[in-house]
Amino acid sequence: MEISTLGVIGAGQMGSGIAEVALDAGLKVILRDTREEALQRARARIQRGLEKRVEKSLLSPGQRDERMERLYTTLEISELAPCQFVIEAAPEDPRLKREILAQLEGIVGEDTVFASNTSSISITKLASSVNRPQRVIGMHFFNPVPKMKLVEIIRGAHTSDEVFSITWDLAQRMGKSPVEARDFPGFISSRLIFNYMNEGIWLLYEGLGSAEEIDSIMRMGANHPMGPLELADFVGLDTVLSVMRVLEEAFGERYRPCPLLVRLVEAGWLGRKVGKGIYSYGGAK
């Protein structure tokens, strides 16, 4: 399959990052969200990312402008009809993702591939919402997408070999290093990474150390670029909680979300994106 037009559903950090690397790969990108302000922020975020590379002489102004000309934003899911490949990057809600895939099936061509950027939900479960489950696959990018090389590729029970090959080749075309993971909740990365963040929040909740102490120990002792609490704020505490609930449902008590995580999300303190989470981002931590 020759892929020339890529659809991305969801204009948050992940969706805009996926759109940016797709533009780098020479694709036309149709970025869809239900909110105009989200699309405007995504366009500005992509523009800033390209500008930084122009400043570093990694792109010419002409290359920047040519990429932006290939980016189309829309509120209408029907405008994804020309896409040969669609990546869903909606919030980590199984019902929402299944609804999106079911809607798409009536809009795009029969050969279009549906990829989900889910970090935890079974691809087989998502594919059960469509009549062509062999066209559904997991394509799990990492944040920030333009910098992180890994993409987990996850087959559902029905995913065809052709779709797997198309997806693998597309990941490489986007400058990524694909790795296959089995279709279990959380796959490989999320079972490790999200439990790491949740356990850090448990340590804070139980008073074993301050947020700064816990993060410093992991940065200096394990050579991690970010400690678990910094990382949780970066990812978004609402996302961390959503993934932990998926893992708890699948695997039980060992993945129970920390009560402090639940309280922070209930308070609306979701991390960097709102200026406050485990840390405050209005000034000093």
Order of alpha helices (4+ residues) and beta strands (2+ residues): beta-alpha-beta-alpha-alpha-beta-beta-alpha-beta-alpha-beta-beta-alpha-beta-alpha-alpha-alpha-alpha-alpha
